[in-house]
Amino acid sequence: MVELKLKAHEVEDLIQQGFSAKQKLFSIEDSRAGYIRVRVPYHERMLRPGRVLSGPALFAAADTAMYALVLSHLGPLMMAVTANFNVNFLNKAKPGDIIGEARMLKLGRRLAVMEISLYSSAEPDTMVAHATGSYALPAVG
C-alpha cells in the first residue's frame, strides 16, 4: 500500500493557499491510499438554466478531486497539472453540494491516472457524472 504524504487538512490548506482563495473552495471528507472524497459547497452561481448544476461546476469539482488525490500521495508538488480529462454527464444534477470520489488507477513517475464519480448532495445515491483524467507530474530530484 502507498502511504499518503499529506493529511486531508494539509491538502486543503495547500490548495487554498496555492489559489489565494479567500473562501473555502472544498473540504476533504475521506482520504486514504488510492482514494479521496471531496465536497464542493453549493452556490447559486453553479446553476445553469433549468436549475441543475452546470457542467463547468462538475468539471471543477472533478479536477479538484484529482488534484487533491495527487497531492495527498506525492506531497506539495503544486506544478502537477491536468494532462487529460474526459467526462460523461449521466443524470441531471439537482442543486446541492458536489461530492467527488476519486480513485487512483495508476501512479507513475510522470503521470497519474484517475477516475472520478460525481454526486449532488440533493440526491446522494444518483451518480450525476463520471470522469477519467490524468495529471502530468513534475520531475522530482
C-alpha positions in Angstrom: 0.0 0.0 0.0 1.1 3.5 -0.8 1.5 5.8 2.2 -0.1 9.2 1.9 2.4 12.1 2.1 -0.1 14.7 3.2 -3.1 14.6 5.5 -6.5 15.9 4.4 -6.2 19.3 6.2 -2.7 19.8 4.7 -4.0 19.2 1.2 -6.9 21.6 1.8 -4.6 24.3 3.1 -2.1 23.8 0.3 -4.7 24.2 -2.5 -6.4 27.1 -0.7 -3.1 28.9 -0.4 -2.0 28.0 -3.9 -5.0 29.6 -5.4 -5.1 32.5 -3.0 -8.7 31.6 -2.2 -10.4 33.8 0.5 -13.4 31.5 0.8 -13.1 27.7 1.4 -13.2 26.0 -2.0 -13.8 22.5 -0.9 -13.3 20.1 2.0 -12.0 16.5 2.1 -14.3 14.1 3.8 -12.2 11.0 3.4 -8.6 10.4 2.3 -6.8 7.1 2.1 -4.3 5.3 -0.2 -5.7 5.4 -3.7 -8.9 7.3 -2.8 -10.2 10.7 -1.8 -13.7 12.1 -1.3 -14.2 15.9 -1.6 -17.2 18.1 -1.1 -17.5 21.4 -3.0 -20.1 23.7 -1.3 -23.1 24.6 -3.3 -23.5 28.2 -4.6 -26.2 29.6 -6.9 -23.5 30.5 -9.4 -23.1 26.8 -10.1 -26.5 26.6 -11.7 -27.3 26.6 -15.4 -30.8 27.3 -16.8 -33.2 24.6 -15.7 -31.8 24.8 -12.1 -29.3 22.0 -12.5 -25.6 22.0 -11.6 -23.6 23.2 -14.6 -21.0 21.2 -16.5 -18.2 23.6 -15.6 -19.1 23.3 -11.9 -19.0 19.5 -12.1 -15.7 19.7 -14.1 -14.1 21.9 -11.5 -15.2 19.5 -8.7 -13.7 16.5 -10.6 -10.5 18.3 -11.3 -10.2 19.5 -7.7 -10.7 15.9 -6.5 -7.9 14.7 -8.9 -5.5 17.4 -7.8 -6.2 16.7 -4.1 -5.7 13.0 -4.7 -2.3 13.6 -6.4 -1.1 16.0 -3.7 -2.1 13.6 -0.9 0.1 10.9 -2.5 3.1 13.0 -3.7 3.2 15.9 -1.3 3.3 19.6 -2.2 4.0 19.3 -5.9 2.0 22.3 -6.9 3.1 22.1 -10.6 1.3 18.8 -11.2 -1.2 19.7 -13.9 -4.2 18.2 -15.7 -3.0 16.4 -18.8 -6.2 14.7 -19.9 -9.8 14.9 -18.9 -13.0 13.2 -20.1 -16.4 13.5 -18.5 -19.7 11.8 -19.2 -22.8 13.5 -17.8 -25.2 10.8 -16.7 -28.1 12.5 -14.9 -29.4 16.0 -14.1 -27.6 17.2 -11.0 -30.1 18.9 -8.7 -28.8 21.9 -6.7 -26.6 20.8 -3.8 -23.0 20.3 -2.7 -21.0 18.5 -5.3 -19.4 15.3 -4.0 -16.4 13.9 -5.9 -15.0 10.4 -5.2 -11.6 10.0 -7.0 -9.7 6.7 -7.3 -6.1 6.4 -8.4 -5.9 3.9 -11.3 -2.1 4.3 -11.8 0.5 6.4 -10.2 3.7 6.5 -12.2 6.8 8.7 -12.2 5.5 11.1 -14.8 1.7 10.5 -14.9 -1.2 9.8 -12.5 -4.4 8.3 -14.0 -7.6 8.6 -12.1 -11.4 8.1 -12.3 -14.0 10.3 -10.5 -17.6 9.7 -9.6 -19.7 12.8 -9.0 -22.8 13.2 -7.0 -25.1 16.0 -5.8 -25.9 16.1 -2.1 -29.5 16.6 -3.1 -29.6 13.0 -4.5 -26.5 11.3 -3.0 -27.3 7.9 -4.4 -27.5 9.0 -8.0 -24.2 9.5 -9.9 -24.5 12.6 -12.0 -21.3 12.3 -13.9 -18.3 10.0 -14.4 -14.9 11.3 -15.3 -11.5 10.0 -16.1 -8.3 12.0 -16.2 -4.6 12.2 -15.8 -2.2 14.6 -14.2 1.3 15.2 -15.6 3.7 15.1 -12.7 6.8 17.4 -12.4 10.2 15.8 -12.5 11.5 15.3 -8.9 15.2 15.5 -8.0 
